[in-house]
Amino acid sequence: MSRTAPHPTPSGTDKVKVTRQTWTSLLRYIGPHRGVIAVGAVLGLFGSLTGLVQPLAAKWVLDDLGAGNDVTGALVVLCAAVVVGAGVGAISSYLLARTAESVILAARRTLVHRLLRLRLSAVENAEPGDLMSRVTADTSLLRQVTTQAVVSGGTSVVTLAATIVMMSLMDVTLLGVTLGVVVLVGAIVSVVMPRIAKATRDYQAAVGLIGAALERVFGAFRTVKASGAEQREEHHVDEVAVGAWQAGVRAARWQSLVGVTAGLAVQVSFLAVLGVGGARVAAEAMSISTLIAFLLYLFYLIPSMSGIVQAWSQLQVGAAAISRIGEAEAMEIEDLSQKDSAPAVSGGPASVAFEAVEFAYRPELPRVHKGVDFEIPPGGMTAFVGPSGAGKTTVFSLIERFYQPDTGRILFDGHDVVDLPLDTVRGAIGYVEQDAPVLSGTLKENLLFGAPEIGDDEIRAVLKVARLDALVERLPEGLDTVVGHRGNKLSGGERQRVAVARALLRRPRLLLLDEATSQLDAVNEAALRDTVAEVARHTTVLVVAHRLSTVTMADRIIVMESGVVSAVGTHEHLVASHPLYAELAATQFLAEGVGDPTPAA
């Protein structure tokens, strides 16, 4: 079983760079909400500082009791400090929690917006499950870091400083004892925190791998079951889940150590202050009321220390999440900007031309196109045939600008496609993919996926053309019938016809059909041939097909071999003049252009 490669240990310079990028990203997320966060922080700080009045009020009560004075005023001050502090703290918590959810929503919107505009190559080099994890799990961690860590950490620092000042006014000797414990805790925490950060990054990456593993299984669920591979896939997912568990346990171990250290600091500080303070009271160097007030301040000091430690820990967790979100945001997206100098594109059928196009899917892979040249005039039907791997489907991917050619030009209506806005090019194209994907939802939602403004009359007309009208009548809820995940409630041929109807409803100027009849029976294939012939009268139609029966009536047939165009002509011309095409036609009993074709194996 393959495993992911371990992350290299970053150098000191890299760590500084990553830290700076993390803070820059963090500030970008919280920037729009800085006003509300500031109000919440001020209220939280005010609530914390009101707590510092309580030890003084307690000392006041004790001193008045010792002197036999009326303690009503001191008790009123003490009660007011408690009530006001609790109320203000509650308002602060609500404001910060609400802001945290707003930050998460904004991050998810931004990330989804960007992911849906990724280049196809970027998506193909990533795991979909891992990308989904960055939108769900990673963004959720922003809740901790964007408000809780930053605000609570800042409030804890101010409260800690104020508490130390108040303690210094009480007794400098006891303050020295307390600060000794604080320094010890800080030293331990500074060693542990980087380990928490690494364990958290590993955990988040492992969670992404779990999503990728599950997406792999459910994306081919029938194949998994038909292959009897449930146990093997279970083992694979379990192995990834164990990796997440191990990373989570490591993070929990270090976080527990931090928690124990903070708790131990409370006890050690209390015992040290009680021991030293008790001795000073016995020596009459300080009063018992001062000792009690100091101890109360100690119990305000420790939560502030714990808040700082927790905030630091949350920042490490959040930094890991922000880093993964940043990686997704750094993936290459398509250029959707409108070009001021873009050439005007006319209506009617589109023309397409390739000029010396060379292309490889990745630099280390062999070239799929090795200098492809052809020209297709507006209107009519053009077919691409040739052996598998010749580069036929890649032609469509390049026309759609899913990829960019390495060299050469692709012309659309005589203009280089890179000079045209992307939405202009794709808006003129109807595309039926090889596997004819159908999305979860209703049949009507799928039909209108590329043209949501189409009316019912046009839908009915296209349903008849695509021979889906009988299917709609059989379905229990007609067009509103849910077709299931990836259209699993439809047959392969029905999904293919849905894809054709969806493309036709876009009223395309250029229709791309990639193996659009591969799952159709002979009757429906013949019907689709008639449909395509009709569409080709007012639209440019390009067809990729292995079944030559689909393309014998094409106005021109382009034969591709080994990444180049080897011939262009009609069916009769190519049968007589091109050995490869003649062999394909003979294999499918089409050399004479008669008889029912037999699909190629």
N, C-alpha and C positions, 0 to 999 in steps of 0.2 A: 504493500500500500504506500502510495507516495505521500510525502509530507512536505509542508511548506518549509522553505529555507529559513533559517534563523535570521533575525534582523541584525545587521552589523552594529557593533557598539559605536555610538557616535563619539567623535572627538570633542574636546572642550569647546573649540570654535563652533562645531556643529550644534552643540547643546545650547550655546548662547544664541545662535541663529534660530533654532527651533523655539526657544523660549520667547524671543522677540516676535516671531511669527505668531505664536500662540496668543500673546498679549494683544498683538495687532488685530487678530481675528476676534478675540474676545471683546475688545473695545468696539469693533464694528457691529457685533451682535447687540451690545447693550446701549450703543450710542443713541438710537431713536428713543430709548426709554430712560435716558439719563435723568430727566426731570422727576419722573415718578420714583426712580431708584433713589435719587437724592432726598426726596421727601421721606421715603421709607427709612432711609439711613438716619436722617435727622431724628425722626420719631423713635427709631430703635435706640439711638444713642441717648436721647432724652430719657427713655424708659430705663436704660441701664444706669444712667447717672442719678436718677431719682432713687435708685437702690442704694447709692452711696450715702444718702441722707439717713438711711435707717440705722446704721451703726452709731452715728452721732446722736440720733434721737434716743437710741437705747442707752447710750452713755448719759445723756441728759436725764432720762428717767431714773437710772441707777443713782446718779449723783443727787437728784432731788429726793429720792427715797432715803438715801443716807443722811441727808440734811434735814429730813422731816418736812420738805416743801410739798406743795400741791403739784401732782404729776399730770394733771388734766391736759395742759397745753402740750407737754411733750408727747402724750399718748395721741392727741389729735394730729400732731405733725407726723408721728410714726404711721398712723392709719392712713392719712392722706397720701403719704409717700408710697405706701403699698398699693392702694387703689389706683392712683394716677399712673404709677409705673406699670401695673398690669394692663390697664386700659390702653395706654399708649403703645405698649408692646404688642397687644393684640392687633391694633390697627396697622402697625408697622409690618407684622407678619403677613397680614392679608394682602397689603399692597405689594409686598415683595413676591409673595406666592403667585399673585395674579400676573405680575410683570414677568415672572419666570415662565409662565405658560405662554405669554405673548411672545417672548423671545424664542421659545421652542417652535411655536407656530410659524413665526417669520423665517426661522432657519429651515424648517421643513418646506415651506413654500419656495424659498430660494433654491434649495437643493433639488427639489422635484423639477422646478423650472429648468435648472441646468442639466439634470440627468436626461430629461426628455429631449434635449437638444444636443446630446453628445454625438460625436461622429460614430458611425456604425463600427469603424475599426476599434474605437475605444471600448465600446460595449462588448464586442467580440473578444477582446483581450481581458475582460473582467468577468467575475462571477456574478450573475444577476442576484443571487441570494445575498451576496456580500454587499452589493449596492443597496438592496432593500434594507439591510441591517443598518446602514449608515443613516438612512432616512428615519428609521424607527428607534432602534436602541441607542445609537450614538447621540442623536439629537436630544433624547430624553435626559442624558447626563448633563446637558447644558443647564437644566434646572438647578443643579447643585452649584455649578460654578458661576453662573451669570449673576445671581443675586445672593444666594446663601453664602458662598465662599467669599465673594468680594465684599459684600455689605457686612455680613456677620464678622468676617475677619477684620475689616476696618473698625467696626464698632468695638470689637474685643480689644484691639490695640489701644484705642482711645480710653476705654474703660480700664484697661490694665494700667496705663500711664496715670490716669486719675486716681486709681486705687493706691498705686505706689506713692503718689504725692500725699494722699491722706494718711497712709501708714507711716510715712516719714514724719508727719506732724505728730503722730501718736508716740512713736518710739523708734529711734534710729537703730538701736541694737537689734530689736526684733526684726526690723526691716532687713538688716544684713543677713540674719539667719534665713529669712524667707527668700531673698534673692539668690542665696547660695543654692537652694533647691531649684529655683527657676533656671539657673544656668545649667545645672545638671540635666534637667529635663530637656532643655533646648539642644544640648549636645547629643543626647540620645535620638531625639526626633530628627535632627539634621542628617543623621546616618541612615535612618530608616526610610525617610520620604522618597529618595530616588528608587528604592526597591519597590515601594508601593506603586510608583509611576510606571515602572517597567512591567510589573505584574498586571496592572490595569490595562496597559496597551496590549499585552498578550491575550488577556481575557476578551477584550473587545474584538480583536482579530479572530479569535476562536469562535466567538458568537457569530461573526460574519461567515465563517466556514460552515457552521451548522446550517445557516440559512441557505448557503450555496449547495450543500449536500442534499438537503430536503427538496430544494427546487429541482435538482438533478433527478431525483426519484419521481416526484410528482409530474415533472415535465414529460416523462416517458413511462407512465405508470403501467400501461398495458404491456409494454415491452418487458418491464421488470417482472410482472406476473407471468407472462408467457415464457420467460426464460428461467423461471423458478429461482430468481435472484433475490428474493426477499431477504433471506438470511445474510447473504453477502452484503447487500446494501445496508441492512440493519447493523452489521458489524462495522461498516464504513462510517455510518452516522454516529454509532456508539464511540468509535475511536476519536472522532472529532469532538464529541461531547465530553469525553474524558479529558481531552486536551483543554477544553474550556474549564472543566472542573479543577484540573490541576492549577491552572492560572488563577482561578478564583480562590482556591485554597491558599495559594502563595500570598495573594493580596490580603486575604482575611488574616493570615498569620501575622503579617507585618502591621496591619491595622490594629490587630488585637494587642500587639506589643506596645503600640503607641497609646492605646486605651489604658493598658495596665500601667504604663509609665505615668500617665496623667493621674490615675487613681492613686498610685503609690505616692505621687508628689503631694496629693492632698493629705494623706495620712502622715507622711514624714514631716511635712510642714506643720501640721497641727500639733504633732507630738513635740517637735523641736520648739515651736513657739510656746506651747503650753509649759514645757519644761523650763526653758530659759525665762519666760515671762513669770511663771510661778516663783522662780528663784528671785526675780527682781521685785515682785510684790512682797515676798517674805523679807527682802532687804529694804523694803519701803522706798525702792527707787522708782516705783510707779504704782498707781492705784489699781484696785481690782476692776473698777469700771473701765479704765483705759485698756486693761488686758482683755476684757470681754469685747470691747469695741474693736480692738485689733484682731481678735479671733473672728469677729463677724466680717471684718474687711478681708481677712484671709479667705473666707468662704466666697467672697466676691472676686478675689484675685484668681483663685483656681479655675472657676468657670471661664474667666477671660482667657486664661492660658489654654484651657481645653478648647475654647472657641477658635483661638489662633491655630492650634494644632489641627483641629477638624477642618478649618478653612484651608489650611495648607494641604491637607490630605485630599480635600475635594478639588482643589486646584490641580493636583496631580492626576486625579481621575478625569476631570474636565479637559485637561491638556491632551490626554490620550484621545478623548472623543473629538476635540477640536482638530487634532492632527488628522484623524481619519476623515472627518468631514472636509478638511482642507484638501486632502488627497483627491477626494471625489470632485471638489470644485476646481481642481487644477487639471482635470481631464479635458482633453481637447473637444471643443464644441464646434458646431457648424456656424458659419458666418451668415447670420440672418439679417444683417444690416441692409438698408435700402441704398442703392448706388445712385448718386445724383446724376451721373452721366450714363446711366444704363440705356442701351438702345431700345427703341420702341419695338414691340412685338405685335405682328398683325394677327388677325383672327383666321379662322379656317384651318384646314389640315396643316400640320407642322412638317418641316423638312429636317432631316438629320444627316450629319456627315461625320465620319471619323477620318482624321488626317494623321497618318504615321503614329498611331497611338501605341505606346508601350506601357505596360502596367504589371506590377507584382503586388500581392497582398501585403507582403512584408519584405524588407530588404534582403533577409536571409533566404527567402523562398525563390524558386525559379519564376521567371516571368510568365504570366498567363497570356498577355498580348505582346507580340514581338514585332509591332509595326502594322497595325490593323488599319486598312484603308477601305472605305466604301462611301457611297453617296446614295441617299434615299430621298426621292422627290416627294412633295406633298401628295397625300392621298394614296389609296391603293393598299395592297397587302404585300409585305416583304417577310420572307421566312428565313430563319437561320437554322442550318442543319450541320451536322458533323458529329464525330465521335465525342464521347464524354471527355471533358477536360480540354476541349478545343477553345473555350473562352466565350461560349454563346451567352450564358447567363451573365457573365461579367460585362458584356456589352450593355445589358439593361441596367446593371448597377452603376455603371459609369454615366449613362444617360441621366439617371435619377440623381446623380452626384452623391451617391452614398460613398464613393471613393473619388479621388482625383488621379488622373493619369500621370505617370512619371514623366513622360515626354509626349509630344504631339498635342493635337487639339480636337475637341468635340464641338461641333457646330450645331446649334439649334436655331432654325429659321435663318441660317447664315451668320449667326453671331456666336462667338465663343461662349460656352455656357458659363465660364467663370466671370464673364462681364454682365451676366443677367442675374437679377435677384433670385435667390433660391426658391422663394415662394412662387415666383412667376413661372419658373421651369416646372416645378412639381405640380403647380395648380393646373397646368395644361396637360398633365399626363394621368392616364388611368393605368394602374399596374396590377396584374394578377400574378402573384408569386407561385413558385413551384408547389409549395405545400399548402397553398390556399388557406392561410390561417383565418379562423373565425374567433372573435373575442367573446368572453363571457358577457351575457346580457341577452336581450331579446333579438329575434330575427330582424325586426325593423331597425333597431339600433345598429346592427351590423350593416344593413343595407345603406343606411344614411351616414355611415361613419365618415365618409369623405365628402359628403354633400348634405349637411343637415337641413338645408333650406328647401329641399325638393318636396313637392306636394304629392298627395296620394294618387292623383291621376297618373303622373309620370312613373310612380312606383309600380302601379298595376301594369302599365305598358311594358316596363323593363322586366317585371316578373314573367310576363308572357313570352318575351323575347328569350329570356334565359331558361324558360321552361320550368319555372318555380311555382307557377300559379296552382298547379295540382297539389304540390307539397303544402302550400299555404292553406288550401282548403281542407287538407287532412289534419293539419295541426290543431290541437284542442283550443288554442287561443289565437289562431291565425298568426298575423305578424307580431303579436305581442307574446308569442311563445318564447320561453327562455331556452336557449340552445345549449346551455351547459358550458363547463370549463373547456375552452378551446373548441367549442362546437361539438362536444363529444356525443350529443344527442342526434347529430346528423350523420349521414353516411359520407364517405369520402367524395362521391360524386355530387352529393347535395352541397357539401362545403365548397366544392369547386365552382358550382353554379352560383352560389351566394357571392363568391369572390368576383365572378364575372359580372354579375348584376351590380355589385358595389362599384366596380370600375366604370361601368356604363353610365351609372347615375351621376358621375362627375362630369358628364358631357365632355369627354377628353378630346383634345386636338391630336393627341398621340396616345394610342392604346398599345400597351406592352403585355403580351400574353406568353408567360413562361410555362410551357407544358400544361396549358390550360385544359387539355382533353385527356390527360393521363389516367384519370379515374372515372371517365365516362364510358358508358356502354356504347355500342355501335349506333343505336338510335339517337341518343342524346349527342353523340359526337357529330353525327350528320346534321342535327339541328343546330349545333353550335357553329359548324362550318357555314351554314346558311346565314346565321346571325352575323358572323364575322364578315362574310361577303357583303352583307347589307351595310354594316357599319363602315366598311372600307370605302364606301362610295362618298362619304363625307368626313372621314377621319383617316389619318395615317395609322396603319395597323402593323406592328412588328410582332412576329410569332417565333418562339423557339419551340421546336418539336423534334422528338425522336420518331414519332409515328408519322411517316411521310404522307399518309392519307389525309392528314390535317392540312397539308400545305401544297398539295399538287396544283390547286387552282390559284396559287399566289402569283402576283404580277411579276415578282422576281424572287429568286432563291439565292441566298448567300451561303456558300459552303465554306466552313472554317475547319482548318486542320492545324494542330500544333501552334495555335496562337496567331495564325495569319489567315487572311482570306485567300482561298485557293481558286475560287471560281464564283461567277455571278451569272445567272441565267434563268430561263424558265425550266419547268420540270422536263419537258420533252428535249430541250436543248442539252440539259445536263446529263440526262440518261444517255444521250448519244455521244457526248464529248468528255465527260468527266468520270474516270474510273471509280473513284470512291463513291460518288453519288449513284452511279449505275449499280454498284455492288449493294448499297443500301436499298435501292429500289427493288433489285432482284430478290434480296432477302425478304422484303415485305410484299413480294408479288405485285409490284407496281411498275415493273419495267415496261409493260404494255399499257399501263394506266387503266387497267380494267380489273374487275373482281373485287371481292371483299378483302380488305387488307388484314393481314395478321400482325398484331403488334410485335415489335422487336423484343427479344428477350432482354 
